[in-house]
Amino acid sequence: MKENISATIVAPKFEQEVVDEFLRDGYWVDWGGISAKGRNEIIGYGPTMGEIFLYSRDTWFGAPFVGGWRRKLLTNSLTMPVAMDLAPLDGTGRLNPIICYDLYGCTGTFRDPSGDGGKLAWLEPGPSPDVPWQHHLIGQIPALHRFRVGNFTTSGHMEIIGFPIVGLNGTHAVLPIVLFSSPSDGNSREKWPSKIINNGDFRFVHGVELIRGGNPTGSADALLICSDEGVRIFFYDINEEKWAWQTVGSGEGSQLERTGFKGSGDAAIGHLGSTGHDIVLSLEPFHGNTVCIYYATQGCSNLGSQWSRDILDVYGDPNELGEGPGHCVVAADFDNDGDDEFLVGLRGPEPWQGVYYYKIIDPVKGMYLKWKVSDASVARIKLIPREGAGVVDFATIGYSVKNYFEANNSQIVMHYFQKEGL
């Protein structure tokens, strides 16, 4: 484990605001941005009850209010909603939520995937504020658990790449990775054409993050994938005209015999302008307890970069299910110094709960600083750039999922970056 040092840097400061609390169901939080009236919107939900809520400071969907956040139920017609992304699909220019749902069978865990589940759909507002939003099916992959919207090939159309978490032939069977392409006639309300683009290189995928413009062979988007195999960059090789991947690292393997898990659970990629290094911070393995850093002597845009791995922290021991408290990682340049910082979200229980802020000083020398900036349970962190302010805020939702972990008080919390903190 590398040395944790002190430096002449003032601790980061975030002002916290509870948006909602004592949630019976908590897993995913995202930025709304769907009213075309600014950024004062958050979408939050959990998988058990399938209730997708919009929290807003605007009044576009109902009567005026005084202060605070107003909550509106968008829909409760999706069984077991999991991941979400946003894209403009209804022709108005606003963003529409895209959600994958219907994940597991009656036992409610990854050991029981629903053979006819794994649906992917987008939501469209009803004709009036009191009408539930309707959903339009994009497609289906059994056990679809993560996906991302982007431009991954040279097609020029909006694309979605979907990843199951488990296979129907076994929990750790190889997975079919599917590309959905928006219809050429622009009618996104119909099912989208789809095809399997990889069917033999990934098992037990948990974390999938977009690397915008990060394709090593061109200007298209790429994905950072966390799976049984560790951390990989997945992309379409324009020169070879085929899908390819580049290994960042194989992840954590020492816990396999005890827990049944290996590799990586979630990660984020950032850049240190001061050293020229691209760095990846990874939580390992699945629902893991180990925070690792990977650093490349060349940027991730250079195919074949060599990455080194060091362990920064270990948060507690795996529980009786073989799981640790770690669930998510994000990266952003919070203090505007040209270097990305990282937020690591821990779901709990205490003392391994909350958000840790990592500032990497020198990855080669193992120099970094960290602060705990939130105590609430975290299933998901959503970065929210503050419009016109050059500041990045973030939202969190507490982890409350039956058969896994249920926080004592699952909350949705806004964290506002305070410029005077640095």
VEXDREN-2710 file (C-alpha; in Angstrom, 1 decimal):
% VEXDREN-2710
k/r/px/py/pz
1/MET/0.0/0.0/0.0
2/LYS/1.4/3.4/-1.0
3/GLU/2.1/6.2/1.4
4/ASN/-0.7/8.7/2.2
5/ILE/0.9/12.2/2.6
6/SER/0.0/15.6/3.9
7/ALA/0.3/18.7/1.7
8/THR/-0.5/22.4/1.7
9/ILE/-4.0/21.9/0.3
10/VAL/-7.1/23.0/2.1
11/ALA/-9.7/20.3/2.5
12/PRO/-12.6/20.2/0.0
13/LYS/-15.9/21.4/1.3
14/PHE/-19.4/20.4/0.1
15/GLU/-22.7/21.9/1.5
16/GLN/-25.3/19.1/1.8
17/GLU/-29.0/19.3/1.2
18/VAL/-31.3/16.4/1.8
19/VAL/-33.7/16.1/-1.1
20/ASP/-35.6/13.1/0.3
21/GLU/-35.0/10.6/3.1
22/PHE/-36.2/7.4/4.8
23/LEU/-36.6/5.9/1.3
24/ARG/-38.0/2.4/1.3
25/ASP/-36.2/1.7/-2.0
26/GLY/-32.9/3.2/-3.2
27/TYR/-30.4/2.4/-5.9
28/TRP/-30.1/4.9/-8.8
29/VAL/-29.9/8.7/-8.9
30/ASP/-29.4/10.8/-12.1
31/TRP/-29.7/14.4/-13.3
32/GLY/-33.1/15.1/-14.6
33/GLY/-32.6/17.9/-17.2
34/ILE/-35.9/16.8/-18.9
35/SER/-38.0/20.0/-18.6
36/ALA/-35.7/22.2/-20.7
37/LYS/-35.9/24.7/-17.8
38/GLY/-32.5/24.3/-16.3
39/ARG/-30.7/21.8/-14.1
40/ASN/-32.8/21.8/-10.9
41/GLU/-34.0/18.2/-11.4
42/ILE/-33.1/14.9/-10.1
43/ILE/-34.4/11.4/-10.8
44/GLY/-34.2/8.8/-8.1
45/TYR/-35.5/5.2/-7.6
46/GLY/-34.9/1.7/-6.4
47/PRO/-35.6/-1.7/-7.9
48/THR/-38.1/-3.2/-5.5
49/MET/-41.2/-1.0/-6.0
50/GLY/-40.4/0.3/-9.5
51/GLU/-41.4/3.9/-8.7
52/ILE/-39.5/6.4/-10.8
53/PHE/-39.6/9.8/-9.1
54/LEU/-38.6/13.2/-10.4
55/TYR/-37.5/15.8/-7.9
56/SER/-37.7/19.4/-9.1
57/ARG/-37.3/23.0/-8.0
58/ASP/-39.2/24.1/-11.1
59/THR/-43.0/24.3/-11.4
60/TRP/-43.4/22.9/-14.9
61/PHE/-45.2/19.8/-13.9
62/GLY/-47.6/21.2/-11.3
63/ALA/-48.7/24.0/-8.9
64/PRO/-46.1/26.4/-7.5
65/PHE/-44.4/25.6/-4.2
66/VAL/-42.3/27.5/-1.7
67/GLY/-38.8/26.3/-1.3
68/GLY/-37.3/22.8/-1.2
69/TRP/-37.8/20.0/-3.7
70/ARG/-41.1/18.8/-5.2
71/ARG/-41.6/15.1/-6.0
72/LYS/-43.5/13.7/-8.9
73/LEU/-44.1/10.0/-9.8
74/LEU/-43.2/9.6/-13.5
75/THR/-44.2/5.9/-13.7
76/ASN/-44.5/2.8/-11.6
77/SER/-45.0/0.4/-14.5
78/LEU/-41.4/-0.8/-14.8
79/THR/-40.6/-4.0/-12.9
80/MET/-37.3/-3.9/-11.1
81/PRO/-35.7/-0.8/-12.7
82/VAL/-31.9/-0.8/-12.5
83/ALA/-29.6/1.5/-14.6
84/MET/-30.4/4.7/-16.4
85/ASP/-29.0/7.1/-19.0
86/LEU/-30.5/10.2/-20.8
87/ALA/-30.8/11.1/-24.5
88/PRO/-33.1/13.4/-26.6
89/LEU/-35.6/10.9/-28.2
90/ASP/-39.0/12.5/-28.3
91/GLY/-38.3/15.2/-30.9
92/THR/-38.6/18.2/-28.5
93/GLY/-34.8/18.5/-27.8
94/ARG/-35.3/17.7/-24.1
95/LEU/-33.7/14.7/-22.5
96/ASN/-35.6/11.5/-22.0
97/PRO/-34.8/8.9/-19.3
98/ILE/-33.7/5.5/-20.7
99/ILE/-34.0/2.7/-18.1
100/CYS/-33.3/-1.1/-18.1
101/TYR/-35.6/-3.2/-16.0
102/ASP/-37.1/-6.6/-15.2
103/LEU/-33.8/-8.0/-14.1
104/TYR/-34.2/-11.0/-11.8
105/GLY/-36.7/-13.8/-11.1
106/CYS/-38.6/-14.4/-7.8
107/THR/-35.5/-14.7/-5.6
108/GLY/-34.4/-11.2/-6.5
109/THR/-30.7/-11.7/-6.9
110/PHE/-28.2/-12.2/-9.7
111/ARG/-28.3/-15.9/-9.1
112/ASP/-31.8/-15.9/-10.6
113/PRO/-31.9/-13.9/-13.9
114/SER/-35.2/-13.5/-15.6
115/GLY/-35.0/-15.3/-19.0
116/ASP/-37.6/-13.0/-20.6
117/GLY/-36.4/-9.9/-18.7
118/GLY/-33.6/-7.4/-19.2
119/LYS/-35.8/-4.9/-21.1
120/LEU/-34.6/-1.5/-22.2
121/ALA/-37.1/1.4/-22.7
122/TRP/-37.3/5.2/-22.7
123/LEU/-39.9/7.4/-21.0
124/GLU/-42.0/10.0/-22.7
125/PRO/-44.1/12.6/-20.9
126/GLY/-47.9/12.3/-21.0
127/PRO/-50.2/14.9/-22.6
128/SER/-50.7/16.6/-19.2
129/PRO/-48.7/16.8/-15.9
130/ASP/-51.1/14.3/-14.1
131/VAL/-50.7/11.6/-16.7
132/PRO/-48.1/8.9/-16.0
133/TRP/-45.2/8.8/-18.5
134/GLN/-45.4/6.1/-21.1
135/HIS/-42.5/3.9/-22.0
136/HIS/-41.2/2.7/-25.4
137/LEU/-39.4/-0.6/-25.6
138/ILE/-35.9/-0.3/-27.3
139/GLY/-35.0/-4.0/-26.9
140/GLN/-34.1/-6.8/-24.5
141/ILE/-31.1/-8.8/-23.2
142/PRO/-31.7/-11.2/-20.3
143/ALA/-30.2/-9.8/-17.1
144/LEU/-29.4/-6.4/-18.7
145/HIS/-27.9/-4.5/-15.8
146/ARG/-25.7/-1.6/-17.3
147/PHE/-25.8/0.3/-20.5
148/ARG/-24.5/3.6/-22.0
149/VAL/-25.6/5.9/-24.7
150/GLY/-23.0/7.3/-27.1
151/ASN/-21.5/7.3/-30.6
152/PHE/-19.3/4.2/-30.7
153/THR/-19.0/3.5/-34.4
154/THR/-18.9/5.5/-37.6
155/SER/-22.6/5.1/-38.3
156/GLY/-23.6/8.6/-37.3
157/HIS/-26.6/7.3/-35.4
158/MET/-27.2/7.3/-31.6
159/GLU/-26.2/4.0/-30.2
160/ILE/-26.6/2.1/-26.9
161/ILE/-24.3/-0.7/-25.7
162/GLY/-25.9/-3.0/-23.1
163/PHE/-24.3/-5.4/-20.7
164/PRO/-25.9/-8.2/-18.7
165/ILE/-24.5/-8.9/-15.3
166/VAL/-24.8/-12.7/-15.4
167/GLY/-25.5/-15.3/-18.1
168/LEU/-28.4/-17.7/-18.3
169/ASN/-26.0/-20.6/-18.3
170/GLY/-24.4/-19.6/-15.0
171/THR/-23.6/-16.7/-12.7
172/HIS/-20.1/-16.3/-14.2
173/ALA/-20.8/-17.5/-17.7
174/VAL/-19.6/-15.4/-20.7
175/LEU/-22.0/-12.6/-21.6
176/PRO/-23.5/-11.4/-24.8
177/ILE/-22.7/-7.7/-25.3
178/VAL/-25.4/-6.0/-27.5
179/LEU/-25.4/-2.9/-29.6
180/PHE/-28.7/-1.1/-30.2
181/SER/-28.7/1.5/-33.0
182/SER/-31.4/4.2/-33.3
183/PRO/-33.7/3.6/-36.3
184/SER/-32.5/5.2/-39.5
185/ASP/-36.0/6.6/-40.1
186/GLY/-35.8/8.4/-36.7
187/ASN/-38.8/6.6/-35.2
188/SER/-37.3/5.8/-31.8
189/ARG/-40.7/4.8/-30.5
190/GLU/-40.3/1.5/-32.3
191/LYS/-37.9/-1.3/-31.3
192/TRP/-34.3/-0.5/-32.3
193/PRO/-32.2/-2.8/-34.5
194/SER/-29.7/-4.7/-32.4
195/LYS/-26.8/-7.2/-32.7
196/ILE/-24.4/-9.0/-30.5
197/ILE/-21.0/-7.4/-30.8
198/ASN/-19.1/-9.6/-28.3
199/ASN/-20.0/-13.0/-26.9
200/GLY/-16.9/-14.4/-25.3
201/ASP/-14.7/-11.9/-23.5
202/PHE/-16.7/-10.6/-20.5
203/ARG/-18.1/-12.2/-17.4
204/PHE/-20.1/-10.6/-14.5
205/VAL/-20.1/-7.0/-15.6
206/HIS/-21.0/-4.5/-12.9
207/GLY/-19.5/-1.1/-13.8
208/VAL/-19.8/0.6/-17.2
209/GLU/-18.8/4.2/-17.8
210/LEU/-18.6/6.3/-20.9
211/ILE/-15.3/7.7/-22.1
212/ARG/-16.4/10.4/-24.4
213/GLY/-14.1/10.6/-27.4
214/GLY/-11.9/8.0/-25.8
215/ASN/-11.7/5.5/-28.7
216/PRO/-8.0/4.7/-29.1
217/THR/-8.4/4.4/-32.9
218/GLY/-10.5/7.6/-33.6
219/SER/-12.8/10.2/-32.2
220/ALA/-15.7/7.9/-31.3
221/ASP/-16.7/7.1/-27.7
222/ALA/-15.4/4.2/-25.7
223/LEU/-16.4/2.4/-22.5
224/LEU/-14.6/1.6/-19.2
225/ILE/-15.8/-1.9/-18.2
226/CYS/-15.5/-3.4/-14.8
227/SER/-16.0/-7.2/-14.7
228/ASP/-14.6/-10.5/-13.6
229/GLU/-11.7/-9.8/-15.9
230/GLY/-10.8/-6.6/-14.1
231/VAL/-10.8/-3.1/-15.8
232/ARG/-10.9/-2.8/-19.6
233/ILE/-11.4/-0.1/-22.2
234/PHE/-13.9/-1.4/-24.8
235/PHE/-14.2/0.3/-28.2
236/TYR/-14.8/-0.2/-32.0
237/ASP/-11.5/-0.5/-33.8
238/ILE/-12.0/1.7/-36.8
239/ASN/-8.9/0.4/-38.6
240/GLU/-9.7/-3.3/-38.1
241/GLU/-13.4/-2.7/-38.4
242/LYS/-14.1/-4.9/-35.3
243/TRP/-14.9/-4.5/-31.6
244/ALA/-11.8/-4.7/-29.3
245/TRP/-10.7/-4.1/-25.8
246/GLN/-7.6/-2.9/-24.0
247/THR/-6.7/-4.2/-20.5
248/VAL/-6.1/-1.6/-17.8
249/GLY/-5.6/-4.3/-15.1
250/SER/-6.9/-7.7/-14.0
251/GLY/-8.3/-6.4/-10.7
252/GLU/-8.4/-8.1/-7.3
253/GLY/-7.9/-11.8/-7.2
254/SER/-6.8/-12.6/-3.7
255/GLN/-10.4/-12.8/-2.3
256/LEU/-11.8/-15.3/-4.8
257/GLU/-11.4/-18.4/-2.7
258/ARG/-13.2/-16.7/0.2
259/THR/-15.9/-14.6/-1.5
260/GLY/-16.3/-16.1/-5.0
261/PHE/-15.6/-12.7/-6.6
262/LYS/-12.6/-11.3/-8.5
263/GLY/-11.8/-8.5/-10.9
264/SER/-13.4/-5.0/-10.5
265/GLY/-16.8/-3.7/-9.5
266/ASP/-16.7/0.0/-10.6
267/ALA/-14.1/2.5/-11.8
268/ALA/-13.6/6.0/-13.3
269/ILE/-10.9/7.4/-15.5
270/GLY/-9.3/10.8/-15.0
271/HIS/-6.3/12.8/-16.1
272/LEU/-3.5/14.5/-14.2
273/GLY/-2.5/17.6/-16.2
274/SER/0.3/18.2/-13.8
275/THR/2.1/14.9/-14.6
276/GLY/0.5/14.0/-18.0
277/HIS/-0.8/10.7/-16.5
278/ASP/-4.1/9.1/-17.2
279/ILE/-5.3/7.4/-14.1
280/VAL/-8.1/5.0/-13.2
281/LEU/-9.5/4.6/-9.7
282/SER/-11.2/1.2/-9.2
283/LEU/-13.3/-0.5/-6.5
284/GLU/-12.4/-4.1/-6.4
285/PRO/-13.8/-6.8/-6.7
286/PHE/-17.7/-6.8/-7.2
287/HIS/-19.2/-4.8/-4.3
288/GLY/-15.7/-4.7/-3.2
289/ASN/-13.7/-3.2/-0.3
290/THR/-10.4/-2.4/-2.1
291/VAL/-9.6/1.0/-3.7
292/CYS/-6.9/0.7/-6.4
293/ILE/-5.2/3.1/-8.7
294/TYR/-4.0/2.3/-12.2
295/TYR/-1.7/4.8/-13.9
296/ALA/-0.4/4.8/-17.5
297/THR/2.8/6.2/-18.7
298/GLN/0.9/7.0/-21.9
299/GLY/-2.6/8.3/-22.3
300/CYS/-5.5/5.9/-22.7
301/SER/-5.8/7.2/-26.3
302/ASN/-2.7/5.3/-27.1
303/LEU/-3.5/1.6/-27.9
304/GLY/-1.2/-0.7/-25.9
305/SER/-0.5/1.6/-23.0
306/GLN/1.0/-0.2/-20.0
307/TRP/-0.8/0.4/-16.7
308/SER/0.6/-0.1/-13.2
309/ARG/-1.6/-0.9/-10.2
310/ASP/-1.3/0.1/-6.5
311/ILE/-3.7/-0.5/-3.6
312/LEU/-4.7/2.8/-1.8
313/ASP/-7.2/1.6/0.8
314/VAL/-9.1/-1.4/2.1
315/TYR/-12.5/-0.7/3.7
316/GLY/-13.5/-3.4/6.1
317/ASP/-13.9/-7.2/5.5
318/PRO/-16.4/-8.9/3.1
319/ASN/-19.7/-9.8/4.8
320/GLU/-21.4/-13.2/4.9
321/LEU/-22.4/-12.7/1.2
322/GLY/-18.8/-12.2/0.2
323/GLU/-19.5/-8.5/-0.5
324/GLY/-17.7/-5.3/0.8
325/PRO/-19.2/-1.8/1.1
326/GLY/-17.8/-0.2/-2.1
327/HIS/-20.2/0.5/-5.0
328/CYS/-19.3/3.4/-7.2
329/VAL/-16.5/5.7/-8.4
330/VAL/-16.7/9.0/-10.4
331/ALA/-14.0/11.6/-11.5
332/ALA/-14.1/15.3/-12.1
333/ASP/-11.8/18.3/-11.7
334/PHE/-13.6/19.8/-8.6
335/ASP/-11.0/22.4/-7.7
336/ASN/-10.2/23.6/-11.3
337/ASP/-6.5/22.9/-11.0
338/GLY/-6.3/20.8/-14.2
339/ASP/-6.2/17.5/-12.3
340/ASP/-9.2/15.2/-11.9
341/GLU/-10.2/14.2/-8.4
342/PHE/-12.2/11.0/-7.5
343/LEU/-15.2/10.3/-5.4
344/VAL/-15.6/6.8/-4.0
345/GLY/-19.1/5.8/-2.7
346/LEU/-19.5/3.2/0.1
347/ARG/-23.0/1.8/0.8
348/GLY/-22.3/0.8/4.4
349/PRO/-22.8/-0.3/7.1
350/GLU/-20.9/2.2/9.3
351/PRO/-18.0/2.8/9.6
352/TRP/-17.6/1.9/5.9
353/GLN/-20.3/4.3/4.6
354/GLY/-20.3/7.6/2.8
355/VAL/-18.2/9.4/0.2
356/TYR/-14.4/9.7/0.1
357/TYR/-12.7/12.4/-1.9
358/TYR/-9.3/11.3/-3.4
359/LYS/-6.8/13.8/-4.7
360/ILE/-3.9/12.1/-6.4
361/ILE/-0.7/14.1/-6.1
362/ASP/1.8/11.7/-7.8
363/PRO/0.6/8.2/-8.8
364/VAL/4.1/6.9/-9.5
365/LYS/5.3/7.8/-6.0
366/GLY/2.0/6.8/-4.4
367/MET/1.3/10.3/-3.1
368/TYR/-2.4/11.1/-2.5
369/LEU/-4.7/12.8/-0.1
370/LYS/-8.3/11.8/0.9
371/TRP/-11.1/13.3/2.9
372/LYS/-14.5/11.9/3.9
373/VAL/-17.0/14.5/2.6
374/SER/-20.3/12.7/3.3
375/ASP/-21.5/10.1/5.9
376/ALA/-24.7/9.0/4.1
377/SER/-25.0/5.5/2.5
378/VAL/-24.2/5.6/-1.2
379/ALA/-25.4/3.4/-4.0
380/ARG/-24.8/5.9/-6.8
381/ILE/-23.0/9.2/-7.3
382/LYS/-24.2/11.6/-10.1
383/LEU/-21.9/14.5/-11.1
384/ILE/-23.9/17.7/-11.9
385/PRO/-21.9/20.6/-13.4
386/ARG/-23.3/23.8/-12.1
387/GLU/-24.4/25.8/-15.1
388/GLY/-22.2/28.9/-15.8
389/ALA/-20.3/28.5/-12.6
390/GLY/-17.3/26.3/-13.5
391/VAL/-18.2/24.2/-10.5
392/VAL/-19.2/20.5/-10.2
393/ASP/-21.7/19.4/-7.6
394/PHE/-22.9/15.9/-7.1
395/ALA/-26.0/13.9/-5.9
396/THR/-26.1/10.6/-4.0
397/ILE/-28.8/8.0/-3.2
398/GLY/-28.5/5.6/-0.4
399/TYR/-28.3/1.8/-1.1
400/SER/-31.5/0.0/-0.1
401/VAL/-32.0/-3.2/-2.0
402/LYS/-33.7/-6.3/-0.6
403/ASN/-31.5/-9.4/-0.5
404/TYR/-28.3/-7.3/-0.7
405/PHE/-28.0/-4.4/1.8
406/GLU/-30.6/-1.9/3.2
407/ALA/-29.3/1.3/4.7
408/ASN/-30.8/2.5/7.9
409/ASN/-31.9/5.8/6.3
410/SER/-31.6/5.8/2.5
411/GLN/-31.5/9.4/1.4
412/ILE/-31.2/11.4/-1.8
413/VAL/-28.7/14.2/-1.0
414/MET/-27.3/17.1/-3.0
415/HIS/-23.7/18.1/-2.3
416/TYR/-22.8/21.6/-3.4
417/PHE/-19.1/22.4/-3.9
418/GLN/-18.0/25.4/-2.0
419/LYS/-15.3/27.4/-3.8
420/GLU/-13.9/28.8/-0.6
421/GLY/-13.1/25.3/0.5
422/LEU/-9.9/25.2/-1.6
END
